[in-house]
Structure formats: C-alpha cells, structure tokens
C-alpha cells in the first residue's frame, strides 16, 4: 500500500480529493489533500482482467469494469472513514484510446476495445490508401493505427455489423463510467485527443474523418469545458456513497497526461519517461501543437491550454511480467535484481524485437510481433530477460532522440511501477539513452496528476506547474562505456527490424 502524508491535525478542515486511476492492469483509488499529498492508508487497488485473444483482441467487459471501479471506491472510502475532512472533489485518470458503443438506453453493446487491440490492422492500411495520413496526423496528432478510433470503427463495422448497427453513441471507458454514475457522457479534451478522431487545433471532432467514417456529432461525446464537473450522482450511487453526494466529479483525463503532470513534467525543462504495463516518453508545454510533427511521435492534449508530444511502446512492464512468468527464473526479487545488475551490457549474444503486443512508436507497425534471435544451448533464461529489457530501452531511445529535437537540454523524470521494481532496468535505460534519469518519489503519478488538474480547474490552486513538483527518489547516471556498446546493439536491432518487419510488408 502506498504511504502518503497525514494531515496536520491543527490545520483548517480543508476539503479532500478522491483520486481514481483506471488503468489497464489495475484500478486504484486514494484520498489526497488540497496540496496534492496522498493520505496514508487510504489507497485501494483492484486488478483488472483484459481478455486477450489469439487474433489480437484486447477487451474489457464494460459493465464488469464499472463494477470494479465502484468496488474500488467502496474500499477506499472504507479505509478513509477516520478522516474528518469532507471529500469535495473527485479526479479521474483513465487509460487512453479505448472505444465502446452504447445503445439508446445507455447499455454497452460492445466490449471496451483497448489500446493493445490490433485486429484493425487491415483497416488502418485501408485508411492510408483512402486518405492523406500526413495531413490527418497534423490535425489529430495520430497516425492510422489500430490503437485509435478510426481503424477500430471500420473494423467493428465490417467484422461485427450486427453489433455496430445497434450502437447509438461511441465513447471511451471514461465517458461510459460517467454515464453510469451521472447519466451523462461528456469527454474531456484530454480523453478526446487520444482517439485519433479529434482536431487538436479546433478542439472539436475532426470533420474530415467523421465524414469519411459516416459519423455524426450526435454519435460522439460532448466535449466538456476544462472547469466542467458533474455534481449530481444518480440515486443509486448517492445512497451508496453519501460522503460523495456533494463532491464535484471532473471528467476523466488521459492517463499519460495525468502521469506527466503528477511526475512534475509540465514544461520543456523535463521529459517524462514512464514504464507501466506499456512505456512512453512525453513532453508537455503550453501553446499549440507542432506544425511539423515527426512521424514517429504522437500529439495529444492535457487540456485546452497544454499540449503533449511523445511516443509510446506497447511492451513495457507487461513484457517484463511475461518474461518473469514464462522463463520461471525461480529467483526472488532481490536475487533477480542482483543477477541482472551483475551482467555486462549486450553480453548475451541475443537480439530481441520487443513487439509481443505489436508496435506503436516509432514505426507504428501493429502487425509486428516479437522475436528473439541468437538463442543457443548455452543461453540462460536470465540472459533472455536482460536482452528483452535492453531491447525495450533501445525503442525508448528512438523516441527520446525525436523528442530531443524539441527540448535538447531537458532532464528526464522517470516513473512507473516497473522502474520502481527494477533498479537494473532503470540503469539499462539510462545507459541506452546516455542520459541521467531522475526517479520520482511519487509512485502514483497518474493519480496525483489527475488531482492537480482537478484542483486547478476548481481554482483550489493557481497552477499545477507552480510549486507542485515532486521529490527525486534517486539519480541514475549513465555509464558511457555501456552507452557505446548499446549504440552498436541498437543498430543491430534496427537491422533485424528492417529485415523481418519492413521486408515482410514489401
């Protein structure tokens, strides 16, 4: 359980914030003070269950996921019964890029299709043939890829026409949650910007793509203003949570935006690096999206004022967990870390393409799959794990190089459960990038970021960019000799990528 900082008993009875972080691996809830400090022993956590299918599906049952969220709120409120201060605000972070459809009665008629669902590969290719992807990328910040709504919608229309035709409205899980709790489904700019169907400059649904997909505005969520909040729970949930009856609930924001804010990466001075189930590097700034966005990167919004440019990989902590289970190392955490740290850089003779869940940044080839080349009778399981960890670091280095074009002198703030769990992996990434990593002391950066954005929107704080940084838990400095070794290994990985992935598409 994450430990926060208890409220001073002598301070004024200020309001509290309930933070919800709806992720693809778990749902977390905890209480925060109005200076964004998590209260000790108020965090509840519920694991989620993504159904992965052999053909590339990654689905959640929408109604079951809502029930998991509400049970997590129940648990957090039970843990916080001793708190005398009222909960005045609810802040929500939710995984980006999900899609589901509801009928006229607000019932889910599709599962929640997650960002890792790759079944729309052919539809993404078709969109590239039908439309100018470069122009769409400049408007929406997203390429044509199965992670985003346009390809998902085409796939559903063709593969599940009987279900598609029953849908009255399309939304992400964040909006579905508010629909269930309040009877209204409004989208934050942040969540809408991660759909690939949102014009980043006009902050409206993209007219050209909607026309191409035969979508009307009535089929899509209303875009909420930054300070818009829900104030009236349905009777069922008002009875269930009397302590939340008068709270202001803000629409969900994208988990990547929340993570950057919570990690203190709110200006070009800092790059956010995160490894959770997946991995990402992001740069946040105030203003308009870049006119010339590199193809390897995406661009979304945190709100109407702030833009996020970055790249994401589909295999991060998820691949690390898969390796732990599949390789059956029979080592406890301390033994595994000691063994990994003792290994030399790229000394295993292996080259890994870390695309177990397909590729997003920087090549955006969703049909790509993982590969391990160089296995021999002498290869040890731990060497395979180390090679996979290094391989992920090389893909992050590609993203970093593109982002350094925007902010060449920025410091890298790193967060995420996988990095907190593995000092070895943090060192590998630092060595691969040739840059120092500042590991944040905030383990729940996404929850904290949602809290800060809600506090700013409700005028509780002037700006989350002023005086709300996080402490640095430790500094990881790169070994430049290993960096040189990793640069050569990156070239070898890229050559394999071009032979196996790019040649396959020709």
N, C-alpha and C positions, 0 to 999 in steps of 0.2 A: 504494500500500500504506500502511495506517495505521501510523504510528510510535508505539510505546509507550515505556516507560521501562525500561531494562535493570536487572536485579537487581544490587545491590551484591555484588561477589564475596566480601566479608568477612562478609556476613550468614549466619545459620544456614540450612541447607538445608531451607527450608520447602517444603511441597507447592505444586504449581501447579494451576491450574484451566483446563480446556479449555472454552471458550465456543462454543456453536453458536447461530447466529441464522438460523433458517429463515424467509425472507421470501418474498413473492410475486414479487419481481423477482430475488432472488439468495439464495444460501446462503453464509454466512460462518462461518469458524472461526478462532480465535486462542487463544493462551495468555495467562493472567493470573496475577499474583501474588496472595497472600492478602490484600493490601491493595487489590485491585481495580485494579491498574495493568496495562495491556496491555503485553506484551513486544514489543520491537522486532522487526520482520521475521518474525513468526510467523503473520501473517494470510493465509488462503487464501480465495478467493472463486470461486463457480461461479454463472453466470447460470441462472435457471430459465426454463421455457418454458410459459407459460399459454396454453392453447388457447381463444381467444375465438370464439364462433360468432355468426352473424348474428341468431339468435333470443335472444341474451342469455346464452349459456353462458360460464362461466369455469372451465375444468377443468385439472387436472394428472393425468398418469398416475402412479398411486400407486407402482408398482414402480420406475418411472424416477426419481421424486423421491427414493426411498430410496437408489437408486444414486448420485444426485447428492450426497446428504448424505455417504455413505460415501467418495466420491472426494474431497470437500472435507476430510474428516477426514484421509484419507491425505496430502493436500497439506500440511495444517497440521502434521502430525506430522513430515513430511519436512523442513519448514522449521525445526522445533524440535529437530532431532537433537542440536544442540550444547548444549542445556540440560541441566545436570547434575541438576536437581531433579526428583523424580518428580511425575507428574500424579495427584493424589489425588481430584479432584472433576471432574465434568462437569456443566455447567449449560447448559440449552437454553431458548431463546426460539423460539416458533413463532407463525405468523400465526393470529389468532383466527378463529372462525366456520366453519372448514372442516368438511366432512362426507364420510365414505365408509363403505361397508358391506363386511364381510368374511364369508366362508363358514365352515363348521365347521372347516376346515383352516387358517384364518387368512389365506386368499388374498383379495386385493381383488377384489370383483366389480363395483364401481362405480369411476368415476374419483373423484378428490378434487374436490368441488364447493367453489369458493372463495367468499369474501365478496362478490365482484363478480358472482356468478351471479344474474341477475334473472329466470330463467324461471318462478319460482314466484309471480309477481305475482297471478295469479288465486287461488291457494291462500291467499295472505296475506289477500286480501279475504274469502275464504270463512271463514277463522278469525275475522275481525272480526264476521261475521254469526252465527257459531255460539257464540262465547264473549265474555266481558266483557274487552275488551282492556285497559281501565284497571286491572282487578284483576290481570290477568296481568303487566302492566307493573310494578305494585307488587311482585309476588312475584319475578319473574325479572329485572327491570331492562331487559327488551327488549320492543319492540313487535312486532306481527305484520308481518314483512318478509322478503323472500326471502333476506336475508343469514343468517337464523337457521334452526336445525334444523326447527322445526315446519312451516314452509311448504315447506322443501326435501323433508322426508319425505313430505308429502302429494303433492308434485309427482312424486317418484320412483314412488310407489305407483300413480299414475294414468298417467304418461307412460311408465314403464319397468316394468310389472308383472312381466314375466318375470325381470328383474334383481332387483327389490325382493324377490320371493319366495325368492330364493336367499340372501339376507342373513341371517346368524345374529346378528351384532353390528354396532352402529353406533359410530363413533368419529371423532375428528378426526385429522388427519395426525400430530399429536404423539404420540398413543397408538399409531397404526399403526407409527411409527418404533420405539417401544419394543417393540412386539410382534415386529418383525423382529429386533431386536438381542438381546432377552432372553426372548422367548416369552411375555411378559406385557404386558397393555394396561391400565395404570392411569392415571387422569386426575388432574391437579392440580385443586384448587379453582378456580384461575385459568382454566385452559382450559375447564372445565365451565361456569363462569359466563358465558362468551361464546357459549354455544349457544342461549340463549333458552329452554332446557328445564330450567333449574336454579333451584331455590328459594334465593335469596340469604340468607335468614334461617335456614333449617334446614340449609343446605349439603348438601342432598340433591336428587336428581332430582325435579322438580315432579310431584306425584301427579295433580293435575287434568289437566295437559297430557298426561302419559303415558297416562292413562285415555282421554282424548279421541282420542289417536293410536294406541291399542291397542298400547302398548309395555310390555314387562315389564322389570324391573330387570336380568334376565339378558341383555337385548339391549343394555345400556348399560355403559360402563366403570365399574369400581370407582373410587370417589373416594379418593385417597390422602391420608394424613395429611401435614402440612407437612414433617415430617422424614423421610418415607419416601423411600428411594432404592433403585435397582436395583444389585445387587452382583455379578451373575454373567452375564457376556456368554455368548452361545451359542458353541459350539466354533469355528464358522467365524470369528467376529469376534475371539474371544480369540486365535486363531492369527494373524489379520491385524494385530491391534494389541496386541502383548504389553505395551507400555507402559501400556495402559489396562485390563489384566486385573484389577487390584486397585482400580481407581477406583470411587468412588460416583457413579452417574448419577442425577440428580434428574429427576423427570417434567417435561416441558415446561411453561413458563408462557406466558401470552398476551403477544404482542409489545408490545401497548400498555401493559400493566402493567410489563413489563421496561423499556420506554422511559422511563416516568415515574420509575422507581427509578434508572435509570442517569443520568438528567438531574438527579438531586437533588431531584425534586419529590415529596417523601414526606410533606408536611404542607400544611394550607391556606394556609401562608405563600406557596406557589408554585403557579402553574398551569403545566402542561406544554403547550407548543404544538409539534407535530411535523408536518413535511411530508416524507413519503417518497413512495411511489407514490400513496398517498392522503393525507389530512390529518386531524388530530384535535387537540382540546384536552381536557385531563383534569385532574381534581382528586383527590388521594389523601388519605385520612385514616383513622385507626383508629376502629373502632366499627361501628355497624350502618348499613344503607342508609337513605337519607332516607325518611321516611314519605310525604311528598308530593314525588314525583319529577316535574319538568316533562316534558311530553310530548315535547319536542324533544330530551331527553337520554336517555342510557342509563346503567345502573349495573352494574358487574361487580365482581369481587374480585381482589386481588393474591394473597391467601392468606386464611386463616380470621380474621385479625385486621384486615386492611386492605381498605377499600372504595375503588373508583374511580368517580367520576361524570364523565361527559363527553359529547362529541358527536364524530361522525366524518363526514367528507365523502369521497365516493368518488373525486373528481377533485382530485388534488394534483400531485405530481411526474409522474404518468402523463399528465395533460393537458399539462403543460409539455413533456414529451418528445414528445408527439404534435404539438404546435404546432411545435416545432423541426424535426421531420421533414416535416410536411405543408406548412409555409409556405416551406421551403427558403430560409432567410434569407441563406445564403452569407456569414455573419459568423463570425469566430472568437469564442471565449468573451469575451475582453476587449472586442472591438468591440461585441458584442451588449449586454454589461452597460453600457458607456459610453452607448450609444444609448438604452437603456431608462431609465437614470438621468437623462438629459437631457430626457426627455419630461415635459410638465406633467400633473398629475393630471386624469383624466377629460377629456382634451382631444381625443379621437379621434372623438367622436360615436357611439360604439358602446355597446350594452347586451348583455351576454353572460349566458346561463344556463349555468353550468358543470356540466352533468349528462351528460357523454359516457358515463359509466358508471352512470347512474341517480342517484337521490337517497337519501341516508340522513338525517342530521341537517340541518335541524331538521324538515322536512316529511315525511320518510320515504315519499316517492312514488317507488317503484322504477321505475315506468314512465316517469318524467320523462326527457327527452332534451335534449341541448344545443341552444342557439340563439344565433345572432349576428344582432342587429338593428341596422340603421343603416348597412349597407355602401353605399359609393358608388364611383364610378370613381376617386375621389381617395384611397380608403383604402389605406394601405400595409400590407404583411404584418406589420411590426413593431408597428404600431398594434393589429392583431388580437391579437398576443401580449400586449401590455401590457394590453389590455382584458380578456383572459382571466385574467391574473394578478390584476388588480383585482377581477374577479368572484369568484374564489376567496376573496380577502380579505374580501369582503362576507359570504360564507357563514360564514367563521370568526368574523366579528364577531357574527353572530346567536348562535352557540354561546357566545362569550365573555360576552355580555350575560346569558344564562341562568346561566352559572357564577358570574358576579359576585354573583348573589343569595346564593350560599353563602359566597363569600370575596371581598368587595368590594375589599379592600385588598391582595390578593395580587400578587406580582411574577410576570411571565411569563417563563419559561425556554423558549427556543426551540431546537429541534434538528432534524436530518433532512438528508439529502443535498441536497435541493432548496434549502434555505435556505443551506447552506454553499456551494452552487454559484452562488447569485444574491443578491448584496447588494441589488440593485434590488428583488427580491421581498420581502426582509426589511423594507426601508424602506416598501414599499407596505402591507404588513400592519400595521406599526407605525402608519402614518398612518391606516389604516382603523379600527383599534381605538382610536386616540387614547391608546395606552399604550406605554410603553417596553418593548423586548424585550431580554432578556439572552441573547445567543447563546452556548450552551455550547461549551466547548472539546472535549467528548467527542463525537467523530464517530460512534462506535459505541455509542450509549446503550443500545440493546436488549441487546447482548451484555453490557455492563457491568452492567446491571440484573439479568440472569439470574445473573451471577456473584455479585453482592451478596446476592441472595435465597438462593442455594445456600450461601454462606458463613455466613449467619445460621442457616439450617436445620441446618447441620452444626456449629454452635457455634464456628466459626472467628472470628466477630466477634459482639459482643453485639447490635448492631442496625445495620442499614444506614442508619438515619436519623441516626446519631450519628457525626460526624466523617468522613463519606464523601461530602461534597458535591463538586461539580465546579467547575473554574475557568471564569470568564466570558471568552470569547474577544474579544467586543466588545459594546458597548452601542449599540442603535439607538433613537434618540429620535424621537418623533413630531413632525411639522410640523402644528400645529393649524389652520393655514390650509387645508392639504390635507385635514385631517380633516373640516373643514366641507364642503368640496367633495365628499368621499366619502360623507358622510351623505346628501346630496341624491342622489348616484348610487345609493346603496343603496335609497333609496325608489323610484327609477325602476326598478331591477332587481326589487324586490318587486312593483311594479305589473304589470310584464311577467309575472312568475312567476304571479301570481293570474289574469291573463287567459289565459295559454297553458296552464298546468298545472292550476290549480284549476277553471277553466271547462270544461276537457276532461273532468273527472271528474263533472260535474253531469249 
